[in-house]
Amino acid sequence: MTSKEFVNASTTIGKDEIPSFNGTEKERASDYANYFCSYAQLYHQKQMLADHNRMAAYHSAIMGNTHVFKDKVVMDVGTGSGILAVWAAQAGAKVVFALEYTDMAKHAQKVMEANGVDDIVNVIQGAVEDLDMLPGIEDNKVDIIISEWMGYFLLRESMLDTIIRARDKFLKKDTGLMFPSHCTMYIAPIRDEDERRSLSHDYNSAMSDWNEFVESTHSTYNVDMSILAKDYEREQREYYLLSSRWTELPPESVLTDPVIVKKFDMVTCTIVDSKGIITPTASTTTTTTTAAASENDNDNNNNGNLTSNSFTFELNGNETQGPISGLSGWFTADFKSRTDEIGLKYAPKLTNPSLLCTAPESGYTHWGQQTFYFLSGIPLLPNEVTKLDGVIEMYRSKDNSRLYDCRIKYSTSRSKKGSNDNNNNEKKELMLTAGRTIENVYQIP
């Protein structure tokens, strides 16, 4: 995939919007077939319900903070089989509107009845973008929006757009709460040479098979197919080498602390924020942000939202076993009190915060990690420090606004400690080599 192919999503519905917002009937039908239909299957719902890290985080957030749910109006966006709506009702909500686009809404209604909360939970089948009035709610506002909207590497599936529009239309501005309240995206260098080499081997095998096919077709049927070799190679390269992979990495494969590349405050983030990881303009920060950075600085006054897409990792070959096989990305979702200026003043506080983490050290989640394997490993040599500098960008695919492409540009340098500095008795750093800049665009399938 060349750099010129790394563009925003298709403009067929304008401004890379998801089809559920202002899409034509044809676009909505295609969106349903490609995205929503799997969520209408119980086996898919079961996969998510069996994710105990996911379930425990939401259950703890809701049932651990019943004081903010008592006698409140709640909206569950994308309720699926309805478990979050059931918990909201059990936590004391006065009314719960459970919205579900697919026929899973019929199963959700059965779940409400079976659990004795159908008098509290109103299951509504349809897109929240099409909903204008909340039955029986005079001010047409809700106190809490809950949703499990997160996709691979947080943003895949682009459901965040739907959550933002639901918030802007229905959530009480001063006192309303979002569950989750904050989300953060991370990347870190990883070691996983077995998988990286396996993908490279599969690519080479596919190309060898193609060459044999061309020769066989020519000799047997007298038709020359070699004119298609370039296009076939591009397909195989994109599939095997330039597509991120769902991984369940062991904690020891992460070579150093991750850095934050994107932060969302779910009360203040915008549709523009949801588009991806876009290189900040001069008016925004471009400083690498470590995972240990302070969470109390309001992210440089960006209303709690931050894009910091540059990264720098330094790895000492005496302390870390290489090579670097690629970069891996994951996310966290916080359930905590509001941190925006208005919310700090007026919104109720969550006394029992909860955290959903999809990092390798947290064990299995159905999200796993998205790993972007380099085309070649980067060795970590004894007595040397390898520095990995780069930027990551993530935009919606031009072919499907639910999917994303990710550009990773990086370079490496190697240095070592030299002789003592006469002035301060510290050893000088000697630069040994600086590598060329490498740039690749990956699909997140």
N, C-alpha and C positions, 0 to 999 in steps of 0.2 A: 504494500500500500504506500503510495507516494505521498509526499507532503501536500500536494495540491488536492488530494482526495480527502484531506482532513478538514471537513467543513461542517457547519451546523446542519441540523436536520432538514429533511425535505421541506420545501416551501409550498407544498400543495395546499396546506391549510394555513400557511403564513406563520412566520416567527417561530418555527419549530414547536408548535403547540401539539399536545396530545389530542387524538381525535375526539375524545369525550368532551372537549371544549370547542364548540363552533365547527365541529367536523361535519362533512356531508354524510348522508346515510350510507353511501358506499364506503367511506373512510371508517365510519363507526363499525360497520359490518366486518371490515377487514381487521380492525383493532380487536373486535371480539374474538374473531377466529384465531388471531395470532397471539393474543394476550389473555383475555378474560376467560376463555372457554375452559382452560385447565383448572381455574379456580372453582368451576362448577362441579368438579369431580371430588368425591369424598376421599379418594386415596390421596389427593393433593392436600386436602385439608388435614388429613391424618398425619402427613409428613410434618406439617408445621406444629400440630398439637402434640406430637411426640418429641418435639425439641424442648427438653426440660429447662435449658438455660433461658430460652425465650419465654416459656410458660411461667417460670419462677419469677422472672423480672417483672412481668406484667401483674401477676397475682400479688406479689409483694407491694408493688406500687399502688394498686387499687385497694386491697384489703388492709394494707398497712397505713392507709390514709383515709379511713372511712369518714373522718370528720369533714373532709372537703367534698365528699359525695352526698352526705346526708341531706335529703330534701332538695337536691339539685336536679337540673335538667342536663342530660348528657347526650352527646351524639357519638355513635361508633361508626366511623367511616370505613367501609369495606369489612363488614362484620363477619363475612364468611359463615362458618357454622354457628357463630354467635357467642362464643365463650366469653369474650370481653364484655359484651352486653349483659350476660348473666351475672358476671362478677360485679359490674356497676350497680345492677339492681340489688344484689345481695349486700353491697356496701351501703345501701340506703338511699339510692337515687329515687327521686320522685317520678321522673319520666326518663326513659331511654329511647332515643330514636336510633335504630340499627339499620344502616343503609347497606344494601348489597345489590350490585349491578346484575349478577348472574342468578340463575335458578337455584343457587345454593340458598337463596332467601327462603325457599319453601322448606328446606331442611332446618334452617335457623328458627323458623316459626315453630316447628315441632320441638326443637330443643327448648325454646321458651316455655312451651306448654308442659313439657316433661319435667321442667325444673321449677314450675310454679311461679314464674315471673312474667307470664304473658299479659298480666294486667298492668305491668309497669313498662315492659319493652314493646315498642311499636316497630315491627319489622317492615321496612319500606324497600321494595324492589325498584331499582333505578339508579341512575347516575346522580351524584350529589350536585353536579353542575346544573342539572335540570330541575332541582328542587327549589321551590320559591317560598312555600309556606310550611311551617311546622304546625300540625294540627293541635289546637288547644293551647298554643303558646302565644299569649297576647302580644308580647314584644318581639316575637320571632327570633329570640336569641337563646343560646345555650350557655351553661356555666362551664362545661368541660367537653373537650373533644378528645376522644381516645381513638387510636388507630394503630394497626401494625402494618405500616406502609413501606417499610424498608426493603430494598432489593439488594442484590449482590453489590458489594462495594458501596453500599448505601443507596446510590441513586438509580441503579439500573431498574427499569420498569417505569420510571418517571411518574410515580404515583404522588410524589411530593407536590406536584402542581395541584392535584385534586385536593390535598389537605390544606394547602394555602388558600385556595378559593373557598373551601368550606369555612375555614377560619375567618376570612375577611367578610363573608356573608352572614355567618351565624354566631360567632363567638363574642361574648361580652368583652368589650375592649379593655376596661379597667381591671376587672376581676377574673376574667376567664382564664382557664388553665388548659394547657396542652399536655397530653400523655402519649409519647414522650415529650419532654420539655426542651431538650437540647440533644444534638447529634454531632459527632466528631469523626472525621475520616483521617486515617493514619497510613503511612507507608514505612517500610523498613527493608533493608537488604537481607536476603536470605540465602542459605546454602541448601540446594536440592539438586545435585548434579545427576542423580539417577534419572529423575524425570526430565531434566533439560536434555540430557543425552538421548533419552528414549524418544523424545519428540523429534530431535534432529535425525535420529536413525529412521524414524517413520517417514519423515520428509524425504530422505535420500532413497528409501525403498520405493516410495511412491513415484519418484522421478525415474528410478531405474525401471520400474514396471512400465512407465509411459514410453521410455525409449524402446523397450522390447515390443510394446504394442505397435509403435510406429513402424518398426522394422518388419514385424509380422504382417501388418496390414498392407505394407508396400509390396512385400515379396509374395504374399498369398493372393491379394485382390487387386494389385497394381494401382493402389490409391495412396497418394502421399499425404499424410496427416501432419507432417512436421510443421506446417504453417501454424498450427495451433499450440505448438510447444510453449511459446512465451505466455500465452493465456493460461495454459494448464499449470505451468510453474507458478504463476502468480496465485492461482487458487490454492495450490498445495502449500505455498509459503504462508499465505494468510491463515490457512487453517491450522497447520502444524506449528509454525514458528511465530506468527504474529497474531495469535488469539490468546487472551488471558485464560487461565485454567482455574477451575474450582479446585481448591486444595484444602486438606485438613493437615496443616503442618504441625510437627512436633515443636514444642517451645524452643528446643535447642537449635533448631534450624534458623531462628532469627538471630542475626549476627550482632546487632547493636540496638540501642533504644530507637523506637520509631519516632517519626516527626509528624506533626499535624499539618495537613494540607487543606483542610476545610472544616469550618465550624458553623453550625446552624443554631440559632435561637429560634425555636419553633413559633414563638409569638411574634417575632419581628422580621424573620426572613421573607424574602420576596420571590416572585416568579423568576426574576433575573438570577437570584442566588441559586435557584433550583436547576438552572441550565447545565451546571457542571463545575469543573475546576478551570476557571478562565484566568489567564495571566492578569494580575492586578494592574490597574492604571497607575499613573504617577500619584494619584490622590489616595491610594490605598497602600497598605503595608506589603512588602515583599520579603520580609525577614523570615528566615527559617524559624519555625516554632516547635520546640521540643514538647514531648508529651508531658513533661513536668512543668511546663510554663504555667504561670499564675492564671487562675480562672477568675480573678477578681478585678482584672484591668479593663473589663467591658470591651476587650478586643479592639483597642485603639479607637474607641468611640464609634464602632461600626454596628451599634445596636446588638452586640453579641454575636455578629456574623463575621467570619474571617476567611479570606483566601490567602494562603501562604504557600504557593506552589513550587517554590524553590527548595532544594534539599542539599544538605552537605552531611556526609557520613565519613568519619575517620576510623580506620580499623588497623590495629597494630598486629602485625603478623606473629609476634611473640605471644599474644594474648588470645587471638581469635583464629580458629581453623577455617580456612577458606576451601574452595574459592567462593566468590560471590556469583550465584547462579541467576539472580534477577532481583526484582523488587516485588514485594507482596503488600496488598492493601486490605484493610478491614475497617470496622467502625465500632463506635460505642453509641448507645442511646441512654441518656439520663432521664430519670423521672425525679425532678426536684422542683423547688420553688422558683417562681419567676425571678429573673435577674435584670429585666429591663426597668427603666426608671419609673414608669407608671405602675408596673406590677409590684415592684418593691414596696410601693406606698400603699396600694389598695388590695392586691390579690391575697387570698388565703395562703398560708404557708404549709408546705408538706413537711411534716415532722419526721417522716420515715422515708428518706430518699431511697431510690432503687437504681440499679445499673445493669444494663444489658451490654455485655462485651463479647465481641466475636473474634478477639485476638487468639493466637495459637495457645497461649497459656490458660485460656478459659475453657478449653475442651471443645467438644463437638457442638456446633450449631448448624442448622440447615443452610445458613449463609456461607459457612466456611470462610476462606480467604480467597481473594482473586490474586493470582500470581502471574506476573509478567516476566517470562524467562528471557534472559539475554541470549543473543545468538551464539555467544561464546562466554565461558566463565572468566572471571577476573581473579587471578591468583593473589593470595596474600602471602608475602614472602617474609621469612625470618629477618629480624632486625630492621624491618622497614615498616613505614606507615603508608597505607594506601588510602587516598582521599577520593571519594566519589561525590562529584558535584553535578547537579542537574536541575531540571525543571520537569514538572508533570502537568499536562493539560488534559481535560476530559470534556468532550463535547458530545452532544447527541448525534447519533448516526444520521447521515443524509438519507438513508434508505428506510429507517424505522425510528421514529421519535421515542420509542420505548427503550431503545438500546443506545449504547455509547461507544465512541472510539476514544482511545487514550494515546496521546503523544508523549513519549518519554525521550528526553534529550539529556545526554550525560557525557561526562569526560572523567578520566581518572588521572591521578598523578601519584608518584611514589617519592618518598623522602626518607631520610634517616638522620639520626643524631650524629653530628660531627665532633670536632675537638671543642674543648672548653672555651667559652668567651672570656677573655681576660678581665673584663669589667665586672661581671656578675657571677662568674664561675658556673654559668649555665651552658649546656652544650648547644651549639648552633644546629639549626636544621638545614640539612643539605638536600636540595632538590635533585633527584636522580633522573626523573623523566616525567614528561607531561604527555598524556595520550591525546589522540584526536577526538573531536566531538562526534558522538554517535547518536543518531536520531532514528527512532522507529515509531510507527503508529500501529497500535494493537486494537483489535476488536474485542469488546466485552460481550460475548455471545449470550 
